[in-house]
Amino acid sequence: MSLVGMRVLDRAAVIAAGGADFGLALADVRDAFALLRAGEAEMPAETSVALGIPDVPGRAYALPASLGGRFQAAGVKWTAHRPALDDGQPMITSSTIVNDRRSGLPLGIVESALLTAMRTAAVSALALDSLMPVPLRSAAVLGAGFHARTHLEMLAALHQGLERVLIWNRTRSRAEALAARNWPFPVKVAESPEEAARCDAVLTCTNAKEPILDAAALAPGRLVVQVGYHEVSFQAIDKADHVVVDLWGEFRLKSAKSLFQMHRAGRFPEERVAADLGTVLAGGFTPTPGSLVYLSSFGLNIFDIALAARVIATAGAANSAPTTHQERSDWPWL
């Protein structure tokens, strides 16, 4: 049986099809939120299976979603957290398969590690556009890994006029290497998370299993976007004037994110959520000027399918115009 129109896109093809364009990713995320709110998107709970052996475990996760609108796509992101085999191969691999929502025919498969980082940074960009309690002049990125680097690229693409950007990482040499890249704004390595937290926006992009931001580090007039696992203490979340989520879903019952750990510990009732981002986009919530705003960014399956569907469509468009992304010479490091 011939799978007409089925495309397989590696990272280079994803980039060529606009997968590294933050403006397009931001538009995808906005539209996905609108479709979810309108009942034209669905996102069942993830499922997973074991990988590896008892002494060296791993796990693979399937994250399905379906969207109407301009996407008309149903698909699943398949992410394998490999066992620690010390074989020199990536510890996490990810791909997304997309079908046409109307006909059910397969459209393509994309390597989606880059798209995952892009959609995560696009949600942070959305927060910077809609949740800043003060004019955005400075930003801090905690971490120096894949998501931290992508967030810096997002700031470079969408907020070139920033007066300063701080980077903090436990391993200072990695932060210094990242700061030394050619950025359109002044970049400095912070001596501590507390110093970084003095910026208007704080984007936490680490794998921390214990908090690195406590209540004393946070002051009014800040937006804190938590991208990683457990970087923000319960006391710091308590201090926030407004707590926002991308979605208050069933994942709160098992996610390692700080806010959901706090909820399961009986420290954060659901009614304390000021809004989800869909409500924010619909004009249902605006933060108080000068307040302390905290966003827990979980990352939704609908974003993965939306971005993958868009790049597959762009790659398959006959005689399509060149993509609008501004390709940096150092994109391959992503």
BELLIN-V795296 format. One record per backbone hydrogen bond with DSSP energy under -1.0 kcal/mol. NH is the residue of the N-H (numbers start at 1). CO is the residue of the C=O. If there is no record, write none. Layout:
nh->NH co->CO
nh->NH co->CO
This chain:
nh->4 co->2
nh->6 co->3
nh->7 co->107
nh->9 co->109
nh->14 co->10
nh->15 co->11
nh->16 co->12
nh->17 co->13
nh->18 co->15
nh->19 co->14
nh->21 co->18
nh->25 co->21
nh->26 co->22
nh->27 co->23
nh->28 co->24
nh->29 co->25
nh->30 co->26
nh->31 co->27
nh->32 co->28
nh->33 co->29
nh->34 co->30
nh->35 co->31
nh->36 co->32
nh->37 co->33
nh->38 co->34
nh->39 co->36
nh->40 co->35
nh->42 co->66
nh->47 co->62
nh->49 co->60
nh->51 co->58
nh->53 co->56
nh->56 co->53
nh->58 co->51
nh->59 co->81
nh->60 co->49
nh->61 co->79
nh->62 co->47
nh->63 co->77
nh->65 co->75
nh->66 co->42
nh->67 co->73
nh->68 co->40
nh->71 co->68
nh->72 co->68
nh->73 co->67
nh->74 co->99
nh->75 co->65
nh->76 co->97
nh->77 co->63
nh->78 co->95
nh->79 co->61
nh->80 co->93
nh->81 co->59
nh->82 co->91
nh->85 co->83
nh->93 co->80
nh->95 co->78
nh->96 co->110
nh->97 co->76
nh->98 co->108
nh->99 co->74
nh->100 co->105
nh->101 co->72
nh->104 co->100
nh->107 co->98
nh->108 co->98
nh->109 co->7
nh->110 co->96
nh->111 co->9
nh->112 co->94
nh->116 co->112
nh->117 co->113
nh->118 co->114
nh->119 co->115
nh->120 co->116
nh->121 co->117
nh->122 co->118
nh->123 co->119
nh->124 co->120
nh->125 co->121
nh->126 co->122
nh->127 co->123
nh->128 co->124
nh->129 co->125
nh->130 co->126
nh->131 co->127
nh->139 co->164
nh->140 co->201
nh->141 co->166
nh->142 co->203
nh->143 co->168
nh->149 co->145
nh->150 co->146
nh->151 co->147
nh->152 co->148
nh->153 co->149
nh->154 co->150
nh->155 co->151
nh->156 co->152
nh->157 co->153
nh->158 co->154
nh->159 co->155
nh->162 co->159
nh->163 co->137
nh->164 co->137
nh->165 co->186
nh->166 co->139
nh->167 co->188
nh->168 co->141
nh->174 co->171
nh->175 co->171
nh->176 co->172
nh->177 co->173
nh->178 co->174
nh->179 co->175
nh->180 co->176
nh->181 co->178
nh->183 co->181
nh->188 co->165
nh->190 co->167
nh->196 co->192
nh->197 co->193
nh->198 co->195
nh->199 co->196
nh->201 co->138
nh->202 co->223
nh->203 co->140
nh->204 co->225
nh->205 co->142
nh->212 co->231
nh->213 co->231
nh->217 co->214
nh->218 co->215
nh->223 co->200
nh->224 co->293
nh->225 co->202
nh->226 co->295
nh->227 co->204
nh->228 co->204
nh->230 co->208
nh->233 co->213
nh->237 co->233
nh->238 co->234
nh->239 co->235
nh->241 co->292
nh->242 co->292
nh->244 co->294
nh->245 co->275
nh->246 co->296
nh->249 co->247
nh->252 co->249
nh->253 co->250
nh->254 co->251
nh->255 co->251
nh->258 co->229
nh->261 co->257
nh->262 co->258
nh->263 co->259
nh->264 co->260
nh->265 co->261
nh->266 co->263
nh->267 co->262
nh->272 co->269
nh->273 co->270
nh->274 co->243
nh->277 co->245
nh->280 co->276
nh->281 co->277
nh->282 co->278
nh->283 co->280
nh->284 co->279
nh->290 co->133
nh->291 co->288
nh->293 co->222
nh->294 co->242
nh->295 co->224
nh->296 co->244
nh->297 co->226
nh->303 co->300
nh->305 co->301
nh->306 co->302
nh->307 co->303
nh->308 co->304
nh->309 co->305
nh->310 co->306
nh->311 co->307
nh->312 co->308
nh->313 co->309
nh->314 co->310
nh->315 co->311
nh->316 co->312
nh->320 co->317
nh->331 co->328
nh->333 co->330
nh->334 co->331
